[in-house]
Amino acid sequence: MSYIYKIHHLPTSDPTFLAFLAGKFSSLRLTALSVSAAAFSSTFAIESAFTASQWIGRLQRPGVHTFIAVAYSPNTKPEQQTIDAGDWVGSATLLGPTPKAVYDLPKSGGPEIGRDDVESKWQMCAVYNSPEHRGKGIAKLLINGAIEYAAKEAGVGRQSRVRIIIHQDNILVKKLYDGLGFVDAGHSTLSEAFLANGDSALLPADGGASQPEKYHARLPLIMWKVSSFDGLR
């Protein structure tokens, strides 16, 4: 069956509506943690214990922007292609904007990043689409949707920098981002990746000091894309 795919920026301002959306999001997220566990720093065991209020709170965290890919039947009219209809088949998280002083990883070996008055800085993570809908370009739609949002938020005359941190051996994921215009920008540690992705709670109490080969080896690959908004979209 063919589908119409659309990317939505999940709204968080209406508490009643958000409760419903949080329920749909939790189902999608737990499925993702089950079928693509290696792609996430968190686990099904951790997040399956979250309460309904915790799911709502996670979506309402300051600086957290959630993008949802929704699949509609081919005869769905444009006005019916809303976030609460159709099947949720993918998601991505965008964190930011983040000040340079927090965002910068000075030991990464990557290029210098711009001042905050020149560019806004964002971290993208947790890009997922369900196995039944892979090969349809959904990951690209999610990533581009997040990039366009960041560029628009930066405003005309100011750049936006969207960064990802991926496993150094994940050739397929690197190829995806290469094709979308991302460039290599050094290496991080696993500890730095957890912090950048908003997953500091998943670090050991000692910050990984007792397992330096795991948490402090500078191996994960940093990639980013710098974009600008022309005011026409």
ZAVOMAR-493909 format. One line per 2 residues: number of its first residue (from 1); for each residue z, x negated, y negated of C-alpha. Coordinates in nm, 2 decimals. Layout:
! ZAVOMAR-493909
NUM> Z:X:Y ~ ... $
END
This chain:
! ZAVOMAR-493909
1> 0.00:0.00:0.00 ~ -0.08:-0.12:-0.35 $
3> 0.18:-0.11:-0.62 ~ 0.21:-0.13:-1.00 $
5> 0.46:-0.40:-1.09 ~ 0.65:-0.40:-1.42 $
7> 0.92:-0.63:-1.56 ~ 1.22:-0.47:-1.75 $
9> 1.49:-0.64:-1.95 ~ 1.80:-0.47:-1.81 $
11> 1.98:-0.28:-2.09 ~ 2.36:-0.31:-2.12 $
13> 2.45:-0.10:-2.43 ~ 2.50:0.24:-2.26 $
15> 2.81:0.22:-2.03 ~ 2.72:0.53:-1.83 $
17> 2.36:0.42:-1.76 ~ 2.48:0.06:-1.70 $
19> 2.71:0.18:-1.42 ~ 2.40:0.33:-1.24 $
21> 2.19:0.01:-1.31 ~ 2.47:-0.21:-1.19 $
23> 2.47:-0.03:-0.86 ~ 2.10:-0.09:-0.81 $
25> 2.14:-0.45:-0.92 ~ 2.42:-0.52:-0.68 $
27> 2.21:-0.39:-0.39 ~ 1.92:-0.61:-0.49 $
29> 2.14:-0.92:-0.55 ~ 2.32:-0.89:-0.21 $
31> 1.99:-0.85:-0.04 ~ 1.87:-1.17:-0.21 $
33> 2.18:-1.35:-0.10 ~ 2.12:-1.24:0.25 $
35> 1.75:-1.32:0.29 ~ 1.72:-1.62:0.06 $
37> 2.06:-1.78:0.07 ~ 1.94:-2.13:0.01 $
39> 1.79:-2.04:-0.32 ~ 2.13:-1.95:-0.48 $
41> 2.45:-2.14:-0.56 ~ 2.66:-1.83:-0.49 $
43> 2.69:-1.66:-0.15 ~ 2.69:-1.32:0.01 $
45> 3.05:-1.36:0.11 ~ 3.16:-1.41:-0.25 $
47> 2.96:-1.14:-0.42 ~ 2.99:-0.87:-0.15 $
49> 3.36:-0.86:-0.24 ~ 3.29:-0.77:-0.61 $
51> 3.40:-0.43:-0.73 ~ 3.18:-0.19:-0.93 $
53> 3.35:-0.29:-1.25 ~ 3.29:-0.66:-1.17 $
55> 2.92:-0.60:-1.13 ~ 2.91:-0.42:-1.46 $
57> 3.11:-0.70:-1.62 ~ 2.87:-0.96:-1.49 $
59> 2.57:-0.79:-1.64 ~ 2.76:-0.76:-1.98 $
61> 2.85:-1.12:-2.01 ~ 2.76:-1.26:-2.35 $
63> 2.43:-1.45:-2.34 ~ 2.33:-1.32:-2.00 $
65> 1.99:-1.15:-1.99 ~ 1.87:-0.99:-1.66 $
67> 1.51:-0.92:-1.59 ~ 1.41:-0.67:-1.31 $
69> 1.08:-0.64:-1.14 ~ 1.01:-0.28:-1.04 $
71> 0.74:-0.16:-0.80 ~ 0.58:0.18:-0.86 $
73> 0.34:0.38:-0.65 ~ -0.02:0.34:-0.78 $
75> -0.04:0.69:-0.93 ~ 0.27:0.64:-1.15 $
77> 0.20:0.72:-1.51 ~ 0.30:0.46:-1.77 $
79> 0.56:0.69:-1.92 ~ 0.72:0.72:-1.58 $
81> 0.74:0.35:-1.52 ~ 1.11:0.32:-1.63 $
83> 1.38:0.09:-1.51 ~ 1.57:0.37:-1.33 $
85> 1.26:0.47:-1.13 ~ 1.06:0.29:-0.86 $
87> 1.18:0.02:-0.63 ~ 1.37:-0.28:-0.76 $
89> 1.19:-0.58:-0.59 ~ 1.29:-0.89:-0.79 $
91> 1.51:-1.03:-1.06 ~ 1.56:-1.33:-1.28 $
93> 1.85:-1.44:-1.51 ~ 1.81:-1.60:-1.85 $
95> 2.11:-1.76:-2.02 ~ 2.13:-1.83:-2.39 $
97> 2.06:-1.92:-2.65 ~ 2.28:-2.22:-2.60 $
99> 2.37:-2.48:-2.87 ~ 2.23:-2.83:-2.82 $
101> 2.57:-2.98:-2.80 ~ 2.64:-2.77:-2.48 $
103> 2.28:-2.76:-2.35 ~ 2.20:-3.13:-2.36 $
105> 2.24:-3.34:-2.05 ~ 2.24:-3.69:-2.20 $
107> 2.23:-3.88:-1.87 ~ 1.94:-3.68:-1.73 $
109> 1.68:-3.94:-1.82 ~ 1.47:-3.67:-1.98 $
111> 1.31:-3.64:-2.32 ~ 1.51:-3.57:-2.64 $
113> 1.55:-3.20:-2.72 ~ 1.51:-3.05:-3.06 $
115> 1.78:-2.95:-3.31 ~ 1.91:-2.60:-3.31 $
117> 1.73:-2.51:-3.63 ~ 1.40:-2.61:-3.48 $
119> 1.43:-2.45:-3.14 ~ 1.64:-2.21:-2.93 $
121> 1.75:-2.33:-2.58 ~ 1.78:-2.12:-2.26 $
123> 1.86:-2.17:-1.90 ~ 1.67:-1.97:-1.63 $
125> 1.81:-1.92:-1.28 ~ 1.83:-1.68:-0.98 $
127> 1.46:-1.60:-0.97 ~ 1.40:-1.38:-0.66 $
129> 1.15:-1.13:-0.52 ~ 1.18:-0.94:-0.19 $
131> 0.98:-1.07:0.11 ~ 0.79:-0.74:0.13 $
133> 0.64:-0.80:-0.21 ~ 0.58:-1.17:-0.21 $
135> 0.23:-1.31:-0.27 ~ 0.18:-1.04:-0.55 $
137> 0.26:-1.27:-0.84 ~ 0.61:-1.11:-0.91 $
139> 0.78:-1.44:-0.96 ~ 0.53:-1.54:-1.22 $
141> 0.58:-1.20:-1.39 ~ 0.95:-1.25:-1.40 $
143> 0.94:-1.60:-1.53 ~ 0.68:-1.52:-1.80 $
145> 0.88:-1.21:-1.90 ~ 1.18:-1.43:-1.96 $
147> 0.98:-1.69:-2.14 ~ 0.82:-1.43:-2.37 $
149> 1.17:-1.28:-2.44 ~ 1.31:-1.62:-2.54 $
151> 1.01:-1.70:-2.76 ~ 1.04:-1.37:-2.94 $
153> 1.42:-1.41:-2.99 ~ 1.36:-1.76:-3.14 $
155> 1.13:-1.59:-3.40 ~ 0.82:-1.70:-3.58 $
157> 0.81:-2.07:-3.68 ~ 1.08:-2.17:-3.43 $
159> 1.03:-2.29:-3.07 ~ 1.21:-2.18:-2.76 $
161> 1.29:-2.41:-2.47 ~ 1.34:-2.26:-2.12 $
163> 1.49:-2.49:-1.86 ~ 1.53:-2.46:-1.49 $
165> 1.70:-2.69:-1.24 ~ 1.57:-2.69:-0.88 $
167> 1.63:-2.88:-0.56 ~ 1.44:-3.20:-0.57 $
169> 1.28:-3.13:-0.23 ~ 1.16:-2.78:-0.30 $
171> 0.79:-2.85:-0.33 ~ 0.68:-2.49:-0.33 $
173> 0.90:-2.39:-0.62 ~ 0.80:-2.70:-0.82 $
175> 0.44:-2.61:-0.77 ~ 0.51:-2.26:-0.90 $
177> 0.66:-2.39:-1.22 ~ 0.40:-2.66:-1.26 $
179> 0.14:-2.39:-1.26 ~ 0.32:-2.20:-1.53 $
181> 0.32:-2.49:-1.77 ~ 0.67:-2.64:-1.70 $
183> 0.70:-3.02:-1.71 ~ 0.94:-3.26:-1.54 $
185> 1.23:-3.34:-1.77 ~ 1.47:-3.57:-1.57 $
187> 1.74:-3.51:-1.32 ~ 2.08:-3.34:-1.32 $
189> 2.38:-3.35:-1.09 ~ 2.48:-3.04:-0.88 $
191> 2.79:-3.01:-1.10 ~ 2.58:-3.00:-1.41 $
193> 2.34:-2.75:-1.25 ~ 2.64:-2.52:-1.17 $
195> 2.76:-2.53:-1.52 ~ 2.42:-2.48:-1.67 $
197> 2.36:-2.18:-1.45 ~ 2.69:-2.01:-1.54 $
199> 2.84:-2.08:-1.20 ~ 3.13:-2.30:-1.30 $
201> 3.37:-2.09:-1.09 ~ 3.18:-2.21:-0.78 $
203> 3.28:-2.58:-0.84 ~ 3.58:-2.72:-0.66 $
205> 3.90:-2.74:-0.86 ~ 3.85:-3.11:-0.91 $
207> 3.50:-3.06:-1.04 ~ 3.36:-3.23:-0.73 $
209> 3.54:-3.56:-0.78 ~ 3.64:-3.57:-0.42 $
211> 3.28:-3.52:-0.31 ~ 3.08:-3.73:-0.55 $
213> 2.78:-3.77:-0.31 ~ 2.74:-3.39:-0.33 $
215> 2.83:-3.30:-0.68 ~ 2.76:-3.61:-0.89 $
217> 2.45:-3.76:-0.74 ~ 2.17:-3.72:-0.99 $
219> 1.91:-3.56:-0.77 ~ 1.82:-3.20:-0.87 $
221> 1.50:-3.18:-1.08 ~ 1.50:-3.05:-1.43 $
223> 1.19:-2.88:-1.56 ~ 1.13:-2.69:-1.89 $
225> 0.87:-2.52:-2.10 ~ 0.86:-2.51:-2.47 $
227> 0.69:-2.20:-2.63 ~ 0.65:-2.03:-2.96 $
229> 0.62:-1.67:-3.08 ~ 0.32:-1.58:-3.29 $
231> 0.46:-1.25:-3.42 ~ 0.18:-1.05:-3.26 $
233> 0.34:-0.95:-2.93 $
END
